[in-house]
Amino acid sequence: MSLEIRVPALPESVADATLLAWHKKPGDAVNADENLVDLETDKVVLEVPAPRSGVLTEVRFKEGDTVQADDVLALLEAGAGKPAARSAVKQATPAPPVARAEPAPPAEPPPANEPVLTPAVRRLVKELNLDPRQISGSGKNGRILKSDVMNFLDTQEKDLVYVDPDAGLETHAVDEVGAGLSGAPDRPEQRVAMTRLRVRVAERLVQAQQTAAILTTFNEVNLQAVNELRARYRDSFEKTHEVRLGFMSFFVKAAVEALKRFPIVNASVDGQDIIYHGYYDIGIAVSSPRGLVVPILRDCDQLSFAEIESSIREFGKKASDGKLSFEDLTGGTFSISNGGIFGSMLSTPILNPPQSAILGMHAVQQRPVAEDGEMVIRPMMYLALSYDHRIIDGREAVQFLVAIKQTLEDPARLLLQV
């Protein structure tokens, strides 16, 4: 029986996908649930598994083609290639002799200059247009890891700096850095196509600027109480829950409490209507090798501190490995972006449509502040709330940010819900 392998359903925000790589070719035997092909969308790399065991008989798209939902990618002959049942061996007349096929020669190992790549690293190398033979692998038997690719890129960026030899300093060989370089030797340029993810991020940022009336309000928060709690319970928390107690769980919990008080901040615009969400699905901005992604932490009001920290850690790992699913990235009623991990002191985050607000965290700095008439040094952070002024008034935005500030400066409010 011939089965059609189709492109799975794509989210509303994803129009098409690019066929990234086939893992099987026509004539190959496949097992049920074995990955046949990788499809790259604006958000994630999607694997298409075989619905049943059989033989791949036909491939209708090649690598690099653009496909849409429900397109027929290939044909699979289910059950083909399996040995006949023992009960069906006996026949009325002897079968004609069949020439015995010579056993296939053992597979030769790849050449020494052709490194073995995992699918994730292969995608990354192809996406960045790199030659894997130039990358030193630190994994087992010299296998190239993602960290090796990142280290190579760091070295590559440094080599792009061309120093004037007349200054008596070493000159880097910019013409050996990579393909696509142009311009004078001392003014190199390189043209690289955007990834689909980067293109999609750019489109959404422009969409947010064009469709929403974005304003940003600022405040600062004293994290002394949060730091003391983390220091007091750090070891016992990690021993009990096997996860580190970070800042994000406090900010997520504080955001949920503020969203409960100001439900308009948790709402979204749909045409001429306002949709109030009775749940709290918070997007956590995560940096990945392919760009910024915002996986969704769902039902945050029902999660413990440990569950929040574990989920965020898992998101970071999946983003690094390129394994975030559509479900991880779909939806969300509010977002939090932590530019502080990169050293940002202050910024104006951009909305993640159709959400109406986003909280920006920044670097923690020891600064002098006045407490009870005295000058003391405290760990301070600037907060920024960007919001859609079409439905959120300035008063509500300011009070929302103040509510987050008050909760973080007195975390007991999270227990008393005051």
Residue pairs with C-beta under 8 A, 6 or more apart in sequence:
1 77
1 78
1 79
2 57
2 75
2 76
2 77
2 78
3 51
3 52
3 54
3 75
3 76
3 77
3 78
4 72
4 74
4 75
4 76
5 36
5 37
5 48
5 50
5 51
5 72
5 73
5 74
5 75
5 76
6 70
6 71
6 72
6 73
7 17
7 39
7 48
7 67
7 68
7 69
7 70
7 71
7 73
8 46
8 48
8 69
9 69
9 70
10 16
10 17
10 41
10 68
10 69
10 326
11 43
11 326
11 330
13 42
14 41
14 42
14 43
14 326
15 68
16 41
16 66
16 67
16 68
17 39
17 40
17 41
17 46
17 66
17 67
17 68
18 39
18 40
18 41
18 64
18 65
18 66
18 67
18 196
19 37
19 38
19 39
19 40
19 61
19 62
19 63
19 64
19 65
19 66
19 67
19 73
20 37
20 38
20 39
20 40
20 45
20 63
20 123
20 126
21 37
21 38
21 63
21 119
21 122
21 123
21 126
22 36
22 37
22 59
22 63
23 34
23 35
23 36
23 37
23 38
23 119
24 30
24 34
24 36
24 37
24 56
25 56
25 59
26 56
26 57
26 58
26 59
27 55
27 56
27 57
28 55
28 56
29 53
29 54
29 55
29 81
30 36
30 50
30 53
30 54
30 55
30 56
30 76
31 50
31 53
32 49
32 50
32 51
32 52
32 53
33 49
33 50
34 49
34 50
35 47
35 48
35 49
35 50
36 48
36 49
36 50
36 56
36 73
36 74
37 47
37 48
37 73
37 74
38 45
38 46
38 47
38 48
38 119
38 123
39 45
39 46
39 47
39 48
39 67
40 46
40 123
40 196
41 196
41 326
42 196
42 197
42 199
42 200
43 197
43 200
43 293
43 324
43 326
43 329
44 322
44 323
44 324
44 325
44 326
44 328
44 329
45 123
45 322
46 326
48 73
50 76
51 76
52 76
52 78
52 79
53 78
53 79
53 82
54 76
54 77
54 78
54 79
54 80
54 81
55 76
55 77
55 80
55 81
56 74
56 75
56 76
56 77
57 74
57 75
57 76
57 77
57 80
58 74
58 75
59 73
59 74
60 72
60 73
60 74
60 75
61 67
61 71
61 73
67 73
110 116
113 133
114 133
115 132
115 133
115 135
115 137
115 142
115 143
115 144
116 141
116 143
116 144
117 125
117 132
117 143
117 144
118 143
120 146
120 321
120 322
120 323
121 132
121 144
121 145
121 146
121 149
123 322
124 146
124 149
124 289
124 290
124 322
125 132
125 135
125 144
125 149
127 195
127 290
128 149
128 153
128 192
129 178
129 179
129 180
129 192
130 149
130 152
130 178
131 178
132 144
134 152
135 144
135 148
135 149
135 152
136 142
136 144
136 148
136 152
137 143
137 144
137 145
137 148
138 145
138 147
138 148
139 145
139 148
146 289
146 320
146 321
149 289
150 289
156 177
156 178
158 172
159 172
159 173
159 174
159 176
159 177
160 172
160 174
160 177
160 188
160 190
161 172
162 171
162 172
162 174
162 185
162 186
162 187
162 188
163 169
163 170
163 171
163 172
164 171
164 186
165 171
174 181
174 185
174 188
175 181
175 185
175 188
177 188
177 190
178 190
180 190
180 191
180 192
181 188
181 189
181 190
182 188
182 189
182 190
182 191
183 189
194 202
195 290
195 291
197 290
197 291
197 293
198 290
198 291
201 291
201 292
204 352
204 353
205 350
207 353
208 214
208 350
208 351
208 352
208 353
209 350
211 353
212 269
212 351
212 353
212 356
212 388
212 390
213 388
213 389
213 390
214 350
214 351
214 386
214 387
214 388
214 389
215 386
215 387
215 389
215 394
215 397
216 348
216 349
216 384
216 385
216 386
216 387
217 384
217 385
217 387
217 394
217 397
217 398
217 401
218 346
218 382
218 383
218 384
218 385
218 401
219 382
219 383
219 385
219 398
219 401
219 402
219 405
220 380
220 381
220 382
220 383
220 405
221 380
221 381
221 383
221 404
221 405
221 408
221 409
222 369
222 378
222 379
222 380
222 409
223 247
223 364
223 378
223 379
223 380
223 381
223 408
223 409
224 378
224 379
224 409
225 408
225 409
225 410
225 411
226 247
226 250
226 408
226 411
227 379
229 411
230 245
230 246
230 247
233 245
234 244
234 245
237 243
237 244
237 245
237 305
237 306
238 244
238 245
240 306
241 306
241 309
241 310
243 306
243 309
243 310
243 313
244 309
244 313
245 305
245 309
246 309
246 312
247 338
247 361
248 284
248 308
248 309
248 312
248 336
248 338
249 305
249 306
249 308
249 309
249 312
250 305
250 408
250 411
251 336
251 359
251 361
251 404
251 408
252 282
252 284
252 297
252 300
252 303
252 308
252 336
253 300
253 305
253 308
253 407
253 414
254 403
254 404
254 407
254 408
254 414
255 282
255 300
255 334
255 336
255 359
255 404
256 280
256 282
256 300
256 301
257 403
257 407
257 413
257 414
257 417
258 265
258 400
258 401
258 403
258 404
258 407
259 265
259 266
259 280
259 333
259 334
259 400
260 280
260 301
261 399
261 400
261 403
262 396
262 399
262 400
262 403
263 276
264 274
264 276
264 356
264 391
264 392
264 396
265 334
265 356
265 357
265 387
265 392
265 396
265 397
265 400
266 276
266 277
266 280
266 333
266 334
266 356
267 274
267 275
267 276
267 277
267 333
267 356
267 391
268 274
268 275
268 277
268 333
268 354
268 355
268 356
269 275
269 354
269 356
269 388
269 390
269 391
270 354
274 391
277 333
279 298
279 299
279 301
279 333
280 299
280 300
280 301
280 333
280 334
281 296
281 297
281 298
281 299
281 300
281 331
281 332
281 333
281 334
282 296
282 297
282 300
282 332
282 333
282 334
282 335
282 336
283 294
283 295
283 296
283 297
283 332
283 334
283 335
283 336
283 352
283 355
284 294
284 295
284 296
284 297
284 312
284 315
284 335
284 336
285 292
285 293
285 294
285 335
285 336
285 337
285 338
286 292
286 293
286 294
286 295
286 315
286 316
286 319
287 319
288 319
288 320
288 322
288 324
289 320
289 322
290 322
293 319
293 324
293 329
294 329
294 332
294 335
294 352
295 315
295 318
295 319
295 324
295 328
295 329
296 328
296 329
296 330
296 331
296 332
297 303
297 308
297 311
297 312
297 315
298 331
300 308
303 311
315 324
315 328
318 324
318 328
332 352
332 355
333 355
334 355
334 357
334 358
334 359
335 349
335 351
335 352
335 355
335 357
335 358
335 359
336 358
336 359
336 361
337 349
337 358
337 359
337 360
337 361
338 360
338 361
339 347
339 349
339 360
339 361
339 362
339 363
340 361
340 362
340 363
340 364
340 381
343 363
344 362
344 363
345 362
345 363
345 365
345 382
346 362
346 382
346 384
347 360
347 362
347 384
348 360
348 384
348 386
349 358
349 359
349 360
349 384
349 386
350 358
350 386
351 357
351 358
351 386
351 387
351 388
352 358
356 387
356 388
356 391
356 392
357 385
357 386
357 387
357 388
357 392
357 397
357 400
358 385
358 386
358 387
359 383
359 384
359 385
359 401
359 404
360 383
360 384
360 385
360 386
361 381
361 383
362 381
362 382
362 383
362 384
363 381
364 379
364 380
364 381
365 379
365 380
365 381
366 377
366 378
366 379
366 380
367 377
367 378
367 380
368 375
368 376
368 377
368 378
369 375
369 376
369 377
369 378
369 380
370 376
371 378
383 401
383 404
383 405
385 397
385 400
385 401
387 397
406 413
407 413
407 414
